[in-house]
Amino acid sequence: MRNPPFADLKVLDLSWVVAGPLIGRVLADYGATVIRVESSKRVDTARVMGPFPGGKPDKQQSALFENCNAGKLGLSLDLSTEQGRTVVRDLVSWADVLVNLGTRQYVSRVGVIRPPGVGIFRPLEEVPKGVSKQPVDGVILPC
């Protein structure tokens, strides 16, 4: 594609399994820079689903996972550490769009929030005093 429509779009993909990663895949197909963050402790379910080359299960060679994540940059982080959570918060500040089809607990755990009515994800420390810090589930919104 000569001038992809999303060439200037920066996307942080925190989703997993199939539905969320496919959203990021489409954005990447249309030129967006997509960074996919995975937990280093909990592999994406799509990694253990086939098909696999030669029929031999290998979480590094799942055709389903590779198809859902083609065109993305990938990063594996230990989100139980402050260093891992800091990287995610930095990426939220960098991104134009956050794809998160995880749970409230997931985004809360890494310290990323979308205050109700604001429509913008920000690291918790950037949320103004007095604004509710209640997270939301399954959102794809501007950062």
VMD Tcl script that builds the backbone (N, CA, C; Angstrom):
set m [mol new atoms 429]
animate dup $m
set s [atomselect $m all]
$s set {name element resname resid chain x y z} {
  {N N MET 1 A 0.848 -1.164 0.000}
  {CA C MET 1 A 0.000 0.000 0.000}
  {C C MET 1 A 0.901 1.236 0.000}
  {N N ARG 2 A 0.711 2.096 -0.971}
  {CA C ARG 2 A 1.587 3.251 -1.150}
  {C C ARG 2 A 1.484 4.273 -0.014}
  {N N ASN 3 A 0.313 4.743 0.285}
  {CA C ASN 3 A 0.092 5.686 1.384}
  {C C ASN 3 A -0.959 5.103 2.326}
  {N N PRO 4 A -0.524 4.220 3.221}
  {CA C PRO 4 A -1.513 3.578 4.095}
  {C C PRO 4 A -2.245 4.603 4.960}
  {N N PRO 5 A -3.544 4.410 5.142}
  {CA C PRO 5 A -4.349 5.401 5.852}
  {C C PRO 5 A -3.974 5.599 7.321}
  {N N PHE 6 A -3.370 4.583 7.947}
  {CA C PHE 6 A -3.022 4.708 9.365}
  {C C PHE 6 A -1.519 4.805 9.592}
  {N N ALA 7 A -0.801 5.311 8.595}
  {CA C ALA 7 A 0.662 5.357 8.674}
  {C C ALA 7 A 1.181 6.130 9.881}
  {N N ASP 8 A 0.461 7.103 10.366}
  {CA C ASP 8 A 0.924 7.902 11.500}
  {C C ASP 8 A 0.316 7.464 12.834}
  {N N LEU 9 A -0.446 6.388 12.830}
  {CA C LEU 9 A -1.132 5.930 14.039}
  {C C LEU 9 A -0.222 5.019 14.862}
  {N N LYS 10 A -0.145 5.277 16.173}
  {CA C LYS 10 A 0.642 4.459 17.094}
  {C C LYS 10 A -0.327 3.725 18.015}
  {N N VAL 11 A -0.222 2.400 18.030}
  {CA C VAL 11 A -1.176 1.561 18.752}
  {C C VAL 11 A -0.452 0.695 19.775}
  {N N LEU 12 A -0.984 0.683 20.978}
  {CA C LEU 12 A -0.511 -0.245 22.000}
  {C C LEU 12 A -1.562 -1.335 22.137}
  {N N ASP 13 A -1.154 -2.571 21.919}
  {CA C ASP 13 A -2.064 -3.713 21.954}
  {C C ASP 13 A -1.801 -4.522 23.219}
  {N N LEU 14 A -2.723 -4.437 24.186}
  {CA C LEU 14 A -2.636 -5.196 25.432}
  {C C LEU 14 A -3.623 -6.360 25.436}
  {N N SER 15 A -4.213 -6.643 24.287}
  {CA C SER 15 A -5.255 -7.671 24.222}
  {C C SER 15 A -4.628 -9.060 24.095}
  {N N TRP 16 A -5.503 -10.080 24.157}
  {CA C TRP 16 A -5.002 -11.441 24.004}
  {C C TRP 16 A -6.079 -12.355 23.448}
  {N N VAL 17 A -5.740 -13.588 23.202}
  {CA C VAL 17 A -6.507 -14.637 22.538}
  {C C VAL 17 A -6.650 -14.274 21.066}
  {N N VAL 18 A -7.817 -14.020 20.521}
  {CA C VAL 18 A -7.936 -13.803 19.079}
  {C C VAL 18 A -8.590 -12.461 18.743}
  {N N ALA 19 A -9.706 -12.135 19.346}
  {CA C ALA 19 A -10.473 -10.953 18.949}
  {C C ALA 19 A -9.659 -9.662 19.018}
  {N N GLY 20 A -9.049 -9.382 20.153}
  {CA C GLY 20 A -8.266 -8.159 20.304}
  {C C GLY 20 A -7.055 -8.109 19.384}
  {N N PRO 21 A -6.242 -9.183 19.364}
  {CA C PRO 21 A -5.093 -9.165 18.464}
  {C C PRO 21 A -5.462 -8.970 16.995}
  {N N LEU 22 A -6.637 -9.453 16.582}
  {CA C LEU 22 A -7.043 -9.235 15.187}
  {C C LEU 22 A -7.335 -7.763 14.913}
  {N N ILE 23 A -7.822 -7.044 15.909}
  {CA C ILE 23 A -8.026 -5.605 15.746}
  {C C ILE 23 A -6.686 -4.929 15.475}
  {N N GLY 24 A -5.694 -5.253 16.306}
  {CA C GLY 24 A -4.355 -4.705 16.098}
  {C C GLY 24 A -3.767 -5.115 14.766}
  {N N ARG 25 A -4.037 -6.351 14.333}
  {CA C ARG 25 A -3.536 -6.847 13.042}
  {C C ARG 25 A -4.083 -6.003 11.892}
  {N N VAL 26 A -5.375 -5.703 11.922}
  {CA C VAL 26 A -5.982 -4.892 10.860}
  {C C VAL 26 A -5.380 -3.492 10.854}
  {N N LEU 27 A -5.202 -2.903 12.023}
  {CA C LEU 27 A -4.591 -1.569 12.086}
  {C C LEU 27 A -3.169 -1.601 11.522}
  {N N ALA 28 A -2.420 -2.660 11.836}
  {CA C ALA 28 A -1.064 -2.813 11.284}
  {C C ALA 28 A -1.111 -2.998 9.771}
  {N N ASP 29 A -2.080 -3.776 9.294}
  {CA C ASP 29 A -2.228 -3.983 7.842}
  {C C ASP 29 A -2.445 -2.670 7.098}
  {N N TYR 30 A -3.054 -1.718 7.773}
  {CA C TYR 30 A -3.321 -0.413 7.159}
  {C C TYR 30 A -2.296 0.646 7.561}
  {N N GLY 31 A -1.133 0.193 8.014}
  {CA C GLY 31 A -0.009 1.091 8.192}
  {C C GLY 31 A 0.322 1.539 9.597}
  {N N ALA 32 A -0.512 1.219 10.586}
  {CA C ALA 32 A -0.240 1.658 11.962}
  {C C ALA 32 A 0.989 0.945 12.520}
  {N N THR 33 A 1.693 1.634 13.397}
  {CA C THR 33 A 2.751 0.999 14.176}
  {C C THR 33 A 2.080 0.417 15.404}
  {N N VAL 34 A 2.107 -0.904 15.514}
  {CA C VAL 34 A 1.421 -1.590 16.606}
  {C C VAL 34 A 2.453 -2.309 17.468}
  {N N ILE 35 A 2.422 -2.022 18.758}
  {CA C ILE 35 A 3.281 -2.726 19.710}
  {C C ILE 35 A 2.396 -3.616 20.556}
  {N N ARG 36 A 2.673 -4.900 20.490}
  {CA C ARG 36 A 1.918 -5.907 21.239}
  {C C ARG 36 A 2.698 -6.267 22.489}
  {N N VAL 37 A 2.078 -6.104 23.651}
  {CA C VAL 37 A 2.711 -6.454 24.914}
  {C C VAL 37 A 2.083 -7.733 25.441}
  {N N GLU 38 A 2.939 -8.699 25.736}
  {CA C GLU 38 A 2.500 -9.958 26.335}
  {C C GLU 38 A 3.110 -10.094 27.713}
  {N N SER 39 A 2.428 -10.807 28.567}
  {CA C SER 39 A 2.976 -11.152 29.874}
  {C C SER 39 A 4.038 -12.223 29.690}
  {N N SER 40 A 5.140 -12.085 30.386}
  {CA C SER 40 A 6.177 -13.114 30.312}
  {C C SER 40 A 5.819 -14.324 31.178}
  {N N LYS 41 A 4.795 -14.183 32.006}
  {CA C LYS 41 A 4.410 -15.269 32.906}
  {C C LYS 41 A 3.171 -16.030 32.455}
  {N N ARG 42 A 2.328 -15.393 31.648}
  {CA C ARG 42 A 1.081 -16.028 31.214}
  {C C ARG 42 A 0.995 -15.910 29.697}
  {N N VAL 43 A 1.253 -17.021 28.998}
  {CA C VAL 43 A 1.260 -16.965 27.546}
  {C C VAL 43 A -0.144 -16.785 26.995}
  {N N ASP 44 A -0.223 -16.139 25.850}
  {CA C ASP 44 A -1.493 -15.939 25.162}
  {C C ASP 44 A -2.074 -17.300 24.788}
  {N N THR 45 A -3.355 -17.478 25.037}
  {CA C THR 45 A -4.033 -18.735 24.722}
  {C C THR 45 A -3.849 -19.127 23.261}
  {N N ALA 46 A -3.798 -18.158 22.369}
  {CA C ALA 46 A -3.632 -18.461 20.940}
  {C C ALA 46 A -2.297 -19.147 20.655}
  {N N ARG 47 A -1.304 -18.968 21.527}
  {CA C ARG 47 A -0.001 -19.618 21.322}
  {C C ARG 47 A -0.073 -21.135 21.479}
  {N N VAL 48 A -1.062 -21.623 22.211}
  {CA C VAL 48 A -1.145 -23.072 22.441}
  {C C VAL 48 A -2.238 -23.720 21.586}
  {N N MET 49 A -2.794 -22.948 20.653}
  {CA C MET 49 A -3.803 -23.472 19.737}
  {C C MET 49 A -3.171 -23.628 18.352}
  {N N GLY 50 A -3.484 -24.696 17.681}
  {CA C GLY 50 A -2.921 -24.956 16.360}
  {C C GLY 50 A -3.573 -24.122 15.285}
  {N N PRO 51 A -3.182 -24.370 14.082}
  {CA C PRO 51 A -2.279 -25.451 13.685}
  {C C PRO 51 A -0.814 -25.110 13.958}
  {N N PHE 52 A -0.013 -26.184 14.063}
  {CA C PHE 52 A 1.416 -26.058 14.274}
  {C C PHE 52 A 2.152 -26.747 13.127}
  {N N PRO 53 A 3.359 -26.280 12.783}
  {CA C PRO 53 A 4.143 -26.952 11.740}
  {C C PRO 53 A 4.373 -28.426 12.113}
  {N N GLY 54 A 4.079 -29.297 11.191}
  {CA C GLY 54 A 4.262 -30.726 11.421}
  {C C GLY 54 A 3.342 -31.309 12.474}
  {N N GLY 55 A 2.333 -30.509 12.927}
  {CA C GLY 55 A 1.400 -30.996 13.923}
  {C C GLY 55 A 1.982 -31.080 15.324}
  {N N LYS 56 A 3.208 -30.586 15.509}
  {CA C LYS 56 A 3.861 -30.652 16.825}
  {C C LYS 56 A 3.625 -29.345 17.579}
  {N N PRO 57 A 2.880 -29.376 18.703}
  {CA C PRO 57 A 2.605 -28.157 19.460}
  {C C PRO 57 A 3.893 -27.433 19.894}
  {N N ASP 58 A 3.920 -26.145 19.639}
  {CA C ASP 58 A 5.065 -25.301 19.991}
  {C C ASP 58 A 4.544 -23.879 20.149}
  {N N LYS 59 A 4.612 -23.333 21.367}
  {CA C LYS 59 A 4.039 -22.006 21.604}
  {C C LYS 59 A 4.747 -20.904 20.822}
  {N N GLN 60 A 5.903 -21.198 20.255}
  {CA C GLN 60 A 6.616 -20.217 19.431}
  {C C GLN 60 A 6.242 -20.319 17.949}
  {N N GLN 61 A 5.410 -21.318 17.587}
  {CA C GLN 61 A 5.095 -21.512 16.176}
  {C C GLN 61 A 3.614 -21.757 15.902}
  {N N SER 62 A 2.746 -21.166 16.668}
  {CA C SER 62 A 1.316 -21.325 16.428}
  {C C SER 62 A 0.900 -20.465 15.235}
  {N N ALA 63 A 0.322 -21.111 14.231}
  {CA C ALA 63 A -0.133 -20.367 13.055}
  {C C ALA 63 A -1.242 -19.386 13.432}
  {N N LEU 64 A -2.098 -19.764 14.364}
  {CA C LEU 64 A -3.174 -18.872 14.797}
  {C C LEU 64 A -2.586 -17.615 15.433}
  {N N PHE 65 A -1.656 -17.790 16.362}
  {CA C PHE 65 A -1.040 -16.644 17.027}
  {C C PHE 65 A -0.308 -15.758 16.018}
  {N N GLU 66 A 0.463 -16.376 15.141}
  {CA C GLU 66 A 1.237 -15.602 14.156}
  {C C GLU 66 A 0.317 -14.818 13.224}
  {N N ASN 67 A -0.782 -15.421 12.811}
  {CA C ASN 67 A -1.718 -14.728 11.932}
  {C C ASN 67 A -2.353 -13.529 12.638}
  {N N CYS 68 A -2.726 -13.707 13.895}
  {CA C CYS 68 A -3.376 -12.625 14.645}
  {C C CYS 68 A -2.422 -11.471 14.946}
  {N N ASN 69 A -1.130 -11.721 14.909}
  {CA C ASN 69 A -0.163 -10.718 15.328}
  {C C ASN 69 A 0.820 -10.307 14.242}
  {N N ALA 70 A 0.550 -10.667 13.010}
  {CA C ALA 70 A 1.430 -10.286 11.907}
  {C C ALA 70 A 1.488 -8.766 11.775}
  {N N GLY 71 A 2.665 -8.261 11.457}
  {CA C GLY 71 A 2.828 -6.833 11.223}
  {C C GLY 71 A 3.040 -6.003 12.476}
  {N N LYS 72 A 3.101 -6.656 13.639}
  {CA C LYS 72 A 3.251 -5.933 14.912}
  {C C LYS 72 A 4.668 -6.081 15.439}
  {N N LEU 73 A 5.030 -5.149 16.293}
  {CA C LEU 73 A 6.234 -5.288 17.098}
  {C C LEU 73 A 5.803 -5.976 18.385}
  {N N GLY 74 A 6.622 -6.866 18.909}
  {CA C GLY 74 A 6.230 -7.604 20.103}
  {C C GLY 74 A 7.164 -7.362 21.269}
  {N N LEU 75 A 6.590 -7.417 22.453}
  {CA C LEU 75 A 7.346 -7.174 23.666}
  {C C LEU 75 A 6.763 -8.057 24.765}
  {N N SER 76 A 7.617 -8.763 25.479}
  {CA C SER 76 A 7.178 -9.588 26.597}
  {C C SER 76 A 7.685 -8.955 27.880}
  {N N LEU 77 A 6.757 -8.717 28.814}
  {CA C LEU 77 A 7.106 -8.048 30.066}
  {C C LEU 77 A 6.588 -8.819 31.264}
  {N N ASP 78 A 7.305 -8.720 32.363}
  {CA C ASP 78 A 6.835 -9.262 33.628}
  {C C ASP 78 A 6.046 -8.152 34.303}
  {N N LEU 79 A 4.735 -8.211 34.194}
  {CA C LEU 79 A 3.877 -7.154 34.712}
  {C C LEU 79 A 3.701 -7.206 36.221}
  {N N SER 80 A 4.317 -8.206 36.868}
  {CA C SER 80 A 4.285 -8.239 38.326}
  {C C SER 80 A 5.392 -7.365 38.918}
  {N N THR 81 A 6.281 -6.850 38.059}
  {CA C THR 81 A 7.352 -5.976 38.526}
  {C C THR 81 A 7.038 -4.524 38.203}
  {N N GLU 82 A 7.558 -3.636 39.006}
  {CA C GLU 82 A 7.358 -2.209 38.749}
  {C C GLU 82 A 8.005 -1.811 37.422}
  {N N GLN 83 A 9.137 -2.433 37.080}
  {CA C GLN 83 A 9.797 -2.109 35.804}
  {C C GLN 83 A 8.894 -2.443 34.620}
  {N N GLY 84 A 8.237 -3.607 34.655}
  {CA C GLY 84 A 7.325 -3.988 33.577}
  {C C GLY 84 A 6.140 -3.049 33.482}
  {N N ARG 85 A 5.567 -2.690 34.618}
  {CA C ARG 85 A 4.425 -1.772 34.631}
  {C C ARG 85 A 4.832 -0.376 34.164}
  {N N THR 86 A 6.040 0.043 34.496}
  {CA C THR 86 A 6.528 1.350 34.044}
  {C C THR 86 A 6.635 1.391 32.526}
  {N N VAL 87 A 7.124 0.312 31.929}
  {CA C VAL 87 A 7.217 0.257 30.470}
  {C C VAL 87 A 5.834 0.388 29.843}
  {N N VAL 88 A 4.842 -0.319 30.397}
  {CA C VAL 88 A 3.475 -0.227 29.857}
  {C C VAL 88 A 2.950 1.197 29.983}
  {N N ARG 89 A 3.147 1.827 31.126}
  {CA C ARG 89 A 2.671 3.211 31.303}
  {C C ARG 89 A 3.361 4.156 30.318}
  {N N ASP 90 A 4.645 3.939 30.073}
  {CA C ASP 90 A 5.359 4.754 29.086}
  {C C ASP 90 A 4.783 4.535 27.684}
  {N N LEU 91 A 4.448 3.294 27.364}
  {CA C LEU 91 A 3.860 2.999 26.054}
  {C C LEU 91 A 2.464 3.606 25.918}
  {N N VAL 92 A 1.697 3.634 26.994}
  {CA C VAL 92 A 0.382 4.283 26.955}
  {C C VAL 92 A 0.557 5.762 26.626}
  {N N SER 93 A 1.551 6.394 27.220}
  {CA C SER 93 A 1.806 7.815 26.934}
  {C C SER 93 A 2.232 8.022 25.484}
  {N N TRP 94 A 2.930 7.043 24.907}
  {CA C TRP 94 A 3.397 7.120 23.515}
  {C C TRP 94 A 2.256 6.898 22.521}
  {N N ALA 95 A 1.332 6.002 22.855}
  {CA C ALA 95 A 0.326 5.526 21.894}
  {C C ALA 95 A -0.791 6.534 21.638}
  {N N ASP 96 A -1.344 6.429 20.427}
  {CA C ASP 96 A -2.552 7.166 20.072}
  {C C ASP 96 A -3.798 6.351 20.421}
  {N N VAL 97 A -3.658 5.023 20.380}
  {CA C VAL 97 A -4.784 4.115 20.590}
  {C C VAL 97 A -4.322 2.965 21.475}
  {N N LEU 98 A -5.195 2.552 22.386}
  {CA C LEU 98 A -4.947 1.381 23.218}
  {C C LEU 98 A -6.005 0.340 22.895}
  {N N VAL 99 A -5.560 -0.866 22.535}
  {CA C VAL 99 A -6.480 -1.985 22.345}
  {C C VAL 99 A -6.366 -2.832 23.599}
  {N N ASN 100 A -7.448 -2.887 24.355}
  {CA C ASN 100 A -7.468 -3.665 25.589}
  {C C ASN 100 A -8.777 -4.409 25.664}
  {N N LEU 101 A -8.722 -5.698 25.450}
  {CA C LEU 101 A -9.922 -6.504 25.614}
  {C C LEU 101 A -9.776 -7.378 26.840}
  {N N GLY 102 A -8.916 -6.937 27.748}
  {CA C GLY 102 A -8.709 -7.631 29.008}
  {C C GLY 102 A -9.721 -7.176 30.037}
  {N N THR 103 A -9.361 -7.359 31.275}
  {CA C THR 103 A -10.269 -7.031 32.361}
  {C C THR 103 A -9.868 -5.728 33.038}
  {N N ARG 104 A -10.756 -5.241 33.873}
  {CA C ARG 104 A -10.456 -4.057 34.684}
  {C C ARG 104 A -9.217 -4.295 35.531}
  {N N GLN 105 A -9.125 -5.499 36.078}
  {CA C GLN 105 A -8.005 -5.822 36.948}
  {C C GLN 105 A -6.685 -5.737 36.184}
  {N N TYR 106 A -6.689 -6.153 34.921}
  {CA C TYR 106 A -5.459 -6.128 34.123}
  {C C TYR 106 A -4.936 -4.705 33.961}
  {N N VAL 107 A -5.773 -3.795 33.493}
  {CA C VAL 107 A -5.292 -2.427 33.294}
  {C C VAL 107 A -5.021 -1.743 34.620}
  {N N SER 108 A -5.788 -2.068 35.650}
  {CA C SER 108 A -5.534 -1.482 36.964}
  {C C SER 108 A -4.199 -1.953 37.519}
  {N N ARG 109 A -3.909 -3.236 37.320}
  {CA C ARG 109 A -2.678 -3.814 37.842}
  {C C ARG 109 A -1.441 -3.131 37.267}
  {N N VAL 110 A -1.503 -2.743 35.994}
  {CA C VAL 110 A -0.338 -2.077 35.403}
  {C C VAL 110 A -0.369 -0.575 35.628}
  {N N GLY 111 A -1.462 -0.080 36.240}
  {CA C GLY 111 A -1.527 1.338 36.579}
  {C C GLY 111 A -1.951 2.217 35.427}
  {N N VAL 112 A -2.779 1.673 34.534}
  {CA C VAL 112 A -3.296 2.425 33.394}
  {C C VAL 112 A -4.800 2.511 33.558}
  {N N ILE 113 A -5.354 3.644 33.282}
  {CA C ILE 113 A -6.767 3.866 33.565}
  {C C ILE 113 A -7.409 4.745 32.503}
  {N N ARG 114 A -8.706 4.561 32.292}
  {CA C ARG 114 A -9.489 5.503 31.500}
  {C C ARG 114 A -10.591 5.999 32.415}
  {N N PRO 115 A -10.450 7.208 32.932}
  {CA C PRO 115 A -11.503 7.715 33.803}
  {C C PRO 115 A -12.833 7.792 33.055}
  {N N PRO 116 A -13.942 7.387 33.681}
  {CA C PRO 116 A -15.248 7.444 33.015}
  {C C PRO 116 A -15.540 8.839 32.469}
  {N N GLY 117 A -16.053 8.865 31.253}
  {CA C GLY 117 A -16.426 10.131 30.638}
  {C C GLY 117 A -15.276 10.870 29.999}
  {N N VAL 118 A -14.050 10.368 30.181}
  {CA C VAL 118 A -12.898 11.070 29.628}
  {C C VAL 118 A -12.534 10.523 28.257}
  {N N GLY 119 A -12.628 9.195 28.059}
  {CA C GLY 119 A -12.348 8.596 26.759}
  {C C GLY 119 A -10.879 8.524 26.414}
  {N N ILE 120 A -10.021 8.779 27.379}
  {CA C ILE 120 A -8.582 8.785 27.117}
  {C C ILE 120 A -7.889 7.957 28.188}
  {N N PHE 121 A -7.026 7.039 27.761}
  {CA C PHE 121 A -6.240 6.274 28.714}
  {C C PHE 121 A -5.027 7.070 29.119}
  {N N ARG 122 A -4.703 7.015 30.378}
  {CA C ARG 122 A -3.527 7.696 30.911}
  {C C ARG 122 A -2.953 6.862 32.051}
  {N N PRO 123 A -1.658 6.982 32.289}
  {CA C PRO 123 A -1.128 6.388 33.521}
  {C C PRO 123 A -1.835 7.016 34.718}
  {N N LEU 124 A -2.025 6.239 35.762}
  {CA C LEU 124 A -2.778 6.711 36.931}
  {C C LEU 124 A -2.269 8.041 37.472}
  {N N GLU 125 A -0.956 8.203 37.485}
  {CA C GLU 125 A -0.408 9.429 38.071}
  {C C GLU 125 A -0.752 10.677 37.259}
  {N N GLU 126 A -1.200 10.499 36.012}
  {CA C GLU 126 A -1.572 11.647 35.183}
  {C C GLU 126 A -3.053 12.013 35.293}
  {N N VAL 127 A -3.843 11.188 35.994}
  {CA C VAL 127 A -5.273 11.460 36.134}
  {C C VAL 127 A -5.451 12.553 37.182}
  {N N PRO 128 A -6.138 13.647 36.818}
  {CA C PRO 128 A -6.301 14.759 37.755}
  {C C PRO 128 A -7.011 14.350 39.041}
  {N N LYS 129 A -6.667 15.008 40.123}
  {CA C LYS 129 A -7.324 14.777 41.398}
  {C C LYS 129 A -8.817 15.053 41.262}
  {N N GLY 130 A -9.626 14.241 41.894}
  {CA C GLY 130 A -11.062 14.450 41.863}
  {C C GLY 130 A -11.762 13.719 40.726}
  {N N VAL 131 A -10.996 13.176 39.747}
  {CA C VAL 131 A -11.587 12.418 38.644}
  {C C VAL 131 A -11.600 10.949 39.057}
  {N N SER 132 A -12.723 10.274 38.843}
  {CA C SER 132 A -12.841 8.866 39.214}
  {C C SER 132 A -11.773 8.052 38.509}
  {N N LYS 133 A -11.198 7.124 39.232}
  {CA C LYS 133 A -10.159 6.271 38.666}
  {C C LYS 133 A -10.674 4.846 38.450}
  {N N GLN 134 A -11.976 4.689 38.263}
  {CA C GLN 134 A -12.578 3.381 38.028}
  {C C GLN 134 A -12.277 2.930 36.604}
  {N N PRO 135 A -11.610 1.778 36.430}
  {CA C PRO 135 A -11.295 1.304 35.075}
  {C C PRO 135 A -12.522 0.737 34.363}
  {N N VAL 136 A -12.385 0.534 33.058}
  {CA C VAL 136 A -13.461 -0.034 32.260}
  {C C VAL 136 A -12.948 -1.269 31.534}
  {N N ASP 137 A -13.853 -2.158 31.151}
  {CA C ASP 137 A -13.491 -3.383 30.441}
  {C C ASP 137 A -13.608 -3.204 28.937}
  {N N GLY 138 A -12.803 -3.987 28.202}
  {CA C GLY 138 A -12.969 -4.181 26.772}
  {C C GLY 138 A -13.116 -2.927 25.952}
  {N N VAL 139 A -12.137 -2.061 26.004}
  {CA C VAL 139 A -12.252 -0.809 25.280}
  {C C VAL 139 A -11.140 -0.651 24.254}
  {N N ILE 140 A -11.452 0.060 23.210}
  {CA C ILE 140 A -10.489 0.443 22.195}
  {C C ILE 140 A -10.701 1.926 22.015}
  {N N LEU 141 A -9.840 2.705 22.611}
  {CA C LEU 141 A -10.044 4.140 22.646}
  {C C LEU 141 A -8.744 4.877 22.404}
  {N N PRO 142 A -8.862 6.152 22.074}
  {CA C PRO 142 A -7.657 6.963 21.968}
  {C C PRO 142 A -6.938 7.025 23.300}
  {N N CYS 143 A -5.623 7.135 23.247}
  {CA C CYS 143 A -4.855 7.316 24.469}
  {C C CYS 143 A -4.699 8.775 24.744}
}
mol reanalyze $m
mol bondsrecalc $m
mol representation Tube
mol addrep $m
